[in-house]
Every structure is written in structure tokens, then in C-alpha cells.
Amino acid sequence: MNTNVHILIGRAVCQLLAKNTPIYETTIADAIAEIFNSEYSGTYDADRAATLNAALKLLTNNSSTGL
């Protein structure tokens, strides 16, 4: 899978967790679309993006070790 896809999915998942919203209230597709649109238009917060990227690294490192 493309690394950019991993980043986009990771950001969407972390955004859902950061908002404290249950998964059933927001679909992953909606969260991905929201993040993509904000990044495409250049309105995203760089600090938040860095935090989400760090969270994605933790998620991928944990999944590669079987956690």
C-alpha cells in the first residue's frame, strides 16, 4: 500500500480519537475526506499534522510487532 494512504488513514483515525467521538458517529471516509480537503486547500494546522503523523508512526510500529 502507498505510504500516503497509510498517512491519510492514520490521520483520520487519530482525528476521530482526538475529537473523542465514537466511531459510529463519523465514518472513516468522512474523516479522510475532511482531512484531505483541508490539506488540499492548505488550511490544515502544521502542528496538528505533525502530532497526527507521530501518532501514525506509533500505530504502525505497534501493528508491525503484533500489538
N, CA, C and O atoms as a Tinker XYZ file with bonds, in Angstrom:
   268  protein
     1  N      0.842000   -1.185000    0.000000    73     2
     2  CA     0.000000    0.000000    0.000000    64     1     3
     3  C      0.883000    1.242000    0.000000    63     2     4     5
     4  O      1.965000    1.247000    0.588000    81     3
     5  N      0.426000    2.267000   -0.646000    73     3     6
     6  CA     1.141000    3.527000   -0.739000    64     5     7
     7  C      1.278000    4.174000    0.646000    63     6     8     9
     8  O      0.333000    4.161000    1.436000    81     7
     9  N      2.446000    4.733000    0.933000    73     7    10
    10  CA     2.690000    5.385000    2.224000    64     9    11
    11  C      1.715000    6.527000    2.460000    63    10    12    13
    12  O      1.261000    6.731000    3.586000    81    11
    13  N      1.388000    7.275000    1.411000    73    11    14
    14  CA     0.447000    8.387000    1.564000    64    13    15
    15  C     -0.918000    7.901000    2.032000    63    14    16    17
    16  O     -1.596000    8.590000    2.793000    81    15
    17  N     -1.319000    6.728000    1.586000    73    15    18
    18  CA    -2.593000    6.162000    2.022000    64    17    19
    19  C     -2.537000    5.843000    3.508000    63    18    20    21
    20  O     -3.490000    6.114000    4.239000    81    19
    21  N     -1.416000    5.263000    3.965000    73    19    22
    22  CA    -1.255000    4.985000    5.394000    64    21    23
    23  C     -1.360000    6.273000    6.206000    63    22    24    25
    24  O     -2.023000    6.306000    7.243000    81    23
    25  N     -0.712000    7.320000    5.740000    73    23    26
    26  CA    -0.731000    8.595000    6.454000    64    25    27
    27  C     -2.147000    9.142000    6.521000    63    26    28    29
    28  O     -2.595000    9.597000    7.574000    81    27
    29  N     -2.849000    9.097000    5.401000    73    27    30
    30  CA    -4.209000    9.624000    5.363000    64    29    31
    31  C     -5.139000    8.850000    6.290000    63    30    32    33
    32  O     -5.923000    9.451000    7.024000    81    31
    33  N     -5.059000    7.536000    6.263000    73    31    34
    34  CA    -5.892000    6.708000    7.139000    64    33    35
    35  C     -5.516000    6.938000    8.599000    63    34    36    37
    36  O     -6.389000    7.066000    9.457000    81    35
    37  N     -4.215000    6.989000    8.880000    73    35    38
    38  CA    -3.762000    7.229000   10.252000    64    37    39
    39  C     -4.240000    8.563000   10.791000    63    38    40    41
    40  O     -4.665000    8.659000   11.943000    81    39
    41  N     -4.170000    9.589000    9.961000    73    39    42
    42  CA    -4.640000   10.905000   10.395000    64    41    43
    43  C     -6.134000   10.884000   10.670000    63    42    44    45
    44  O     -6.604000   11.482000   11.639000    81    43
    45  N     -6.876000   10.196000    9.820000    73    43    46
    46  CA    -8.327000   10.126000   10.020000    64    45    47
    47  C     -8.664000    9.425000   11.330000    63    46    48    49
    48  O     -9.510000    9.890000   12.093000    81    47
    49  N     -7.996000    8.302000   11.584000    73    47    50
    50  CA    -8.248000    7.557000   12.821000    64    49    51
    51  C     -7.872000    8.398000   14.032000    63    50    52    53
    52  O     -8.629000    8.467000   15.001000    81    51
    53  N     -6.716000    9.034000   13.984000    73    51    54
    54  CA    -6.271000    9.852000   15.115000    64    53    55
    55  C     -7.182000   11.053000   15.320000    63    54    56    57
    56  O     -7.415000   11.469000   16.455000    81    55
    57  N     -7.698000   11.612000   14.230000    73    55    58
    58  CA    -8.614000   12.738000   14.356000    64    57    59
    59  C     -9.897000   12.291000   15.047000    63    58    60    61
    60  O    -10.437000   13.014000   15.885000    81    59
    61  N    -10.381000   11.117000   14.703000    73    59    62
    62  CA   -11.577000   10.595000   15.366000    64    61    63
    63  C    -11.323000   10.418000   16.859000    63    62    64    65
    64  O    -12.175000   10.745000   17.684000    81    63
    65  N    -10.136000    9.896000   17.202000    73    63    66
    66  CA    -9.800000    9.693000   18.607000    64    65    67
    67  C     -9.620000   11.025000   19.325000    63    66    68    69
    68  O    -10.043000   11.180000   20.471000    81    67
    69  N     -8.988000   11.990000   18.649000    73    67    70
    70  CA    -8.729000   13.288000   19.262000    64    69    71
    71  C    -10.020000   14.034000   19.572000    63    70    72    73
    72  O    -10.091000   14.774000   20.553000    81    71
    73  N    -11.029000   13.843000   18.749000    73    71    74
    74  CA   -12.305000   14.521000   18.969000    64    73    75
    75  C    -13.154000   13.810000   20.016000    63    74    76    77
    76  O    -14.217000   14.300000   20.395000    81    75
    77  N    -12.685000   12.653000   20.482000    73    75    78
    78  CA   -13.460000   11.862000   21.445000    64    77    79
    79  C    -14.831000   11.493000   20.899000    63    78    80    81
    80  O    -15.802000   11.408000   21.651000    81    79
    81  N    -14.909000   11.278000   19.605000    73    79    82
    82  CA   -16.184000   10.900000   19.010000    64    81    83
    83  C    -16.194000    9.403000   18.790000    63    82    84    85
    84  O    -15.213000    8.836000   18.311000    81    83
    85  N    -17.290000    8.762000   19.135000    73    83    86
    86  CA   -17.384000    7.328000   18.839000    64    85    87
    87  C    -17.303000    7.089000   17.334000    63    86    88    89
    88  O    -17.773000    7.909000   16.545000    81    87
    89  N    -16.718000    5.984000   16.946000    73    87    90
    90  CA   -16.541000    5.662000   15.533000    64    89    91
    91  C    -17.863000    5.715000   14.784000    63    90    92    93
    92  O    -17.904000    6.163000   13.638000    81    91
    93  N    -18.937000    5.267000   15.408000    73    91    94
    94  CA   -20.209000    5.194000   14.685000    64    93    95
    95  C    -20.799000    6.557000   14.361000    63    94    96    97
    96  O    -21.702000    6.646000   13.529000    81    95
    97  N    -20.314000    7.626000   14.997000    73    95    98
    98  CA   -20.841000    8.960000   14.705000    64    97    99
    99  C    -20.200000    9.583000   13.472000    63    98   100   101
   100  O    -20.810000   10.437000   12.829000    81    99
   101  N    -19.004000    9.179000   13.136000    73    99   102
   102  CA   -18.304000    9.702000   11.970000    64   101   103
   103  C    -17.678000    8.535000   11.232000    63   102   104   105
   104  O    -16.960000    7.733000   11.830000    81   103
   105  N    -17.942000    8.435000    9.955000    73   103   106
   106  CA   -17.343000    7.348000    9.196000    64   105   107
   107  C    -15.896000    7.687000    8.868000    63   106   108   109
   108  O    -15.529000    8.858000    8.775000    81   107
   109  N    -15.087000    6.663000    8.696000    73   107   110
   110  CA   -13.689000    6.874000    8.317000    64   109   111
   111  C    -13.618000    7.647000    7.004000    63   110   112   113
   112  O    -12.776000    8.532000    6.850000    81   111
   113  N    -14.492000    7.319000    6.062000    73   111   114
   114  CA   -14.488000    8.013000    4.769000    64   113   115
   115  C    -14.735000    9.508000    4.941000    63   114   116   117
   116  O    -14.098000   10.321000    4.271000    81   115
   117  N    -15.653000    9.880000    5.834000    73   115   118
   118  CA   -15.920000   11.300000    6.078000    64   117   119
   119  C    -14.703000   11.989000    6.687000    63   118   120   121
   120  O    -14.354000   13.103000    6.297000    81   119
   121  N    -14.061000   11.324000    7.643000    73   119   122
   122  CA   -12.882000   11.908000    8.285000    64   121   123
   123  C    -11.740000   12.056000    7.294000    63   122   124   125
   124  O    -11.052000   13.076000    7.290000    81   123
   125  N    -11.532000   11.041000    6.449000    73   123   126
   126  CA   -10.479000   11.117000    5.439000    64   125   127
   127  C    -10.774000   12.255000    4.469000    63   126   128   129
   128  O     -9.873000   13.016000    4.115000    81   127
   129  N    -12.011000   12.377000    4.042000    73   127   130
   130  CA   -12.382000   13.445000    3.109000    64   129   131
   131  C    -12.142000   14.819000    3.727000    63   130   132   133
   132  O    -11.645000   15.726000    3.060000    81   131
   133  N    -12.494000   14.967000    4.997000    73   131   134
   134  CA   -12.300000   16.251000    5.682000    64   133   135
   135  C    -10.815000   16.617000    5.762000    63   134   136   137
   136  O    -10.438000   17.757000    5.491000    81   135
   137  N     -9.978000   15.648000    6.133000    73   135   138
   138  CA    -8.539000   15.896000    6.235000    64   137   139
   139  C     -7.960000   16.199000    4.860000    63   138   140   141
   140  O     -7.185000   17.143000    4.704000    81   139
   141  N     -8.334000   15.400000    3.860000    73   139   142
   142  CA    -7.819000   15.613000    2.510000    64   141   143
   143  C     -8.187000   17.008000    2.010000    63   142   144   145
   144  O     -7.341000   17.718000    1.466000    81   143
   145  N     -9.429000   17.394000    2.192000    73   143   146
   146  CA    -9.876000   18.704000    1.709000    64   145   147
   147  C     -9.155000   19.845000    2.410000    63   146   148   149
   148  O     -8.805000   20.837000    1.771000    81   147
   149  N     -8.927000   19.721000    3.719000    73   147   150
   150  CA    -8.223000   20.787000    4.434000    64   149   151
   151  C     -6.760000   20.857000    4.020000    63   150   152   153
   152  O     -6.206000   21.951000    3.908000    81   151
   153  N     -6.123000   19.707000    3.791000    73   151   154
   154  CA    -4.732000   19.718000    3.356000    64   153   155
   155  C     -4.615000   20.218000    1.921000    63   154   156   157
   156  O     -3.688000   20.958000    1.590000    81   155
   157  N     -5.553000   19.814000    1.074000    73   155   158
   158  CA    -5.531000   20.231000   -0.331000    64   157   159
   159  C     -5.701000   21.745000   -0.446000    63   158   160   161
   160  O     -5.072000   22.382000   -1.290000    81   159
   161  N     -6.548000   22.314000    0.399000    73   159   162
   162  CA    -6.788000   23.754000    0.347000    64   161   163
   163  C     -5.748000   24.540000    1.154000    63   162   164   165
   164  O     -5.729000   25.770000    1.109000    81   163
   165  N     -4.892000   23.837000    1.888000    73   163   166
   166  CA    -3.827000   24.493000    2.643000    64   165   167
   167  C     -4.290000   25.121000    3.946000    63   166   168   169
   168  O     -3.642000   26.036000    4.454000    81   167
   169  N     -5.399000   24.646000    4.494000    73   167   170
   170  CA    -5.929000   25.238000    5.724000    64   169   171
   171  C     -5.657000   24.400000    6.963000    63   170   172   173
   172  O     -6.152000   24.719000    8.044000    81   171
   173  N     -4.878000   23.335000    6.824000    73   171   174
   174  CA    -4.625000   22.477000    7.988000    64   173   175
   175  C     -3.585000   23.103000    8.908000    63   174   176   177
   176  O     -2.816000   23.970000    8.493000    81   175
   177  N     -3.567000   22.659000   10.147000    73   175   178
   178  CA    -2.637000   23.136000   11.160000    64   177   179
   179  C     -1.385000   22.263000   11.118000    63   178   180   181
   180  O     -1.470000   21.054000   11.338000    81   179
   181  N     -0.234000   22.855000   10.840000    73   179   182
   182  CA     1.010000   22.097000   10.697000    64   181   183
   183  C      1.389000   21.368000   11.985000    63   182   184   185
   184  O      1.871000   20.237000   11.931000    81   183
   185  N      1.178000   21.997000   13.136000    73   183   186
   186  CA     1.498000   21.341000   14.409000    64   185   187
   187  C      0.607000   20.124000   14.630000    63   186   188   189
   188  O      1.067000   19.076000   15.083000    81   187
   189  N     -0.664000   20.278000   14.307000    73   187   190
   190  CA    -1.581000   19.148000   14.459000    64   189   191
   191  C     -1.208000   18.031000   13.491000    63   190   192   193
   192  O     -1.271000   16.853000   13.843000    81   191
   193  N     -0.821000   18.399000   12.272000    73   191   194
   194  CA    -0.411000   17.391000   11.299000    64   193   195
   195  C      0.803000   16.623000   11.809000    63   194   196   197
   196  O      0.880000   15.406000   11.640000    81   195
   197  N      1.750000   17.317000   12.429000    73   195   198
   198  CA     2.931000   16.654000   12.975000    64   197   199
   199  C      2.544000   15.698000   14.100000    63   198   200   201
   200  O      3.091000   14.600000   14.198000    81   199
   201  N      1.609000   16.110000   14.942000    73   199   202
   202  CA     1.142000   15.249000   16.024000    64   201   203
   203  C      0.463000   14.005000   15.475000    63   202   204   205
   204  O      0.687000   12.901000   15.971000    81   203
   205  N     -0.364000   14.179000   14.452000    73   203   206
   206  CA    -1.050000   13.045000   13.851000    64   205   207
   207  C     -0.059000   12.107000   13.170000    63   206   208   209
   208  O     -0.224000   10.888000   13.218000    81   207
   209  N      0.968000   12.669000   12.537000    73   207   210
   210  CA     1.990000   11.819000   11.919000    64   209   211
   211  C      2.733000   11.005000   12.972000    63   210   212   213
   212  O      3.036000    9.832000   12.751000    81   211
   213  N      3.028000   11.621000   14.116000    73   211   214
   214  CA     3.700000   10.895000   15.194000    64   213   215
   215  C      2.811000    9.771000   15.713000    63   214   216   217
   216  O      3.289000    8.673000   15.998000    81   215
   217  N      1.513000   10.050000   15.833000    73   215   218
   218  CA     0.583000    9.012000   16.277000    64   217   219
   219  C      0.516000    7.879000   15.264000    63   218   220   221
   220  O      0.437000    6.709000   15.638000    81   219
   221  N      0.548000    8.226000   13.982000    73   219   222
   222  CA     0.532000    7.195000   12.941000    64   221   223
   223  C      1.760000    6.303000   13.055000    63   222   224   225
   224  O      1.659000    5.085000   12.908000    81   223
   225  N      2.921000    6.902000   13.315000    73   223   226
   226  CA     4.139000    6.098000   13.473000    64   225   227
   227  C      3.992000    5.122000   14.637000    63   226   228   229
   228  O      4.413000    3.969000   14.541000    81   227
   229  N      3.398000    5.582000   15.730000    73   227   230
   230  CA     3.166000    4.683000   16.863000    64   229   231
   231  C      2.219000    3.558000   16.475000    63   230   232   233
   232  O      2.445000    2.403000   16.834000    81   231
   233  N      1.159000    3.889000   15.745000    73   231   234
   234  CA     0.199000    2.869000   15.319000    64   233   235
   235  C      0.850000    1.831000   14.414000    63   234   236   237
   236  O      0.631000    0.632000   14.580000    81   235
   237  N      1.650000    2.292000   13.456000    73   235   238
   238  CA     2.260000    1.347000   12.518000    64   237   239
   239  C      3.350000    0.534000   13.189000    63   238   240   241
   240  O      3.530000   -0.637000   12.856000    81   239
   241  N      4.084000    1.124000   14.129000    73   239   242
   242  CA     5.107000    0.364000   14.850000    64   241   243
   243  C      4.469000   -0.704000   15.719000    63   242   244   245
   244  O      4.979000   -1.821000   15.803000    81   243
   245  N      3.348000   -0.371000   16.371000    73   243   246
   246  CA     2.654000   -1.346000   17.210000    64   245   247
   247  C      2.069000   -2.471000   16.377000    63   246   248   249
   248  O      2.113000   -3.629000   16.790000    81   247
   249  N      1.525000   -2.156000   15.220000    73   247   250
   250  CA     0.907000   -3.198000   14.403000    64   249   251
   251  C      1.957000   -4.114000   13.793000    63   250   252   253
   252  O      1.683000   -5.289000   13.548000    81   251
   253  N      3.151000   -3.598000   13.545000    73   251   254
   254  CA     4.183000   -4.446000   12.956000    64   253   255
   255  C      4.764000   -5.423000   13.972000    63   254   256   257
   256  O      5.369000   -6.427000   13.596000    81   255
   257  N      4.581000   -5.129000   15.268000    73   255   258
   258  CA     5.077000   -6.041000   16.300000    64   257   259
   259  C      3.987000   -6.964000   16.808000    63   258   260   261
   260  O      4.204000   -7.750000   17.731000    81   259
   261  N      2.808000   -6.865000   16.200000    73   259   262
   262  CA     1.723000   -7.752000   16.582000    64   261   263
   263  C      0.871000   -7.246000   17.722000    63   262   264   265
   264  O      0.042000   -7.988000   18.247000    81   263
   265  N      1.059000   -5.975000   18.125000    73   263   266
   266  CA     0.253000   -5.415000   19.216000    64   265   267
   267  C     -1.038000   -4.860000   18.696000    63   266   268
   268  O     -1.846000   -4.347000   19.470000    81   267
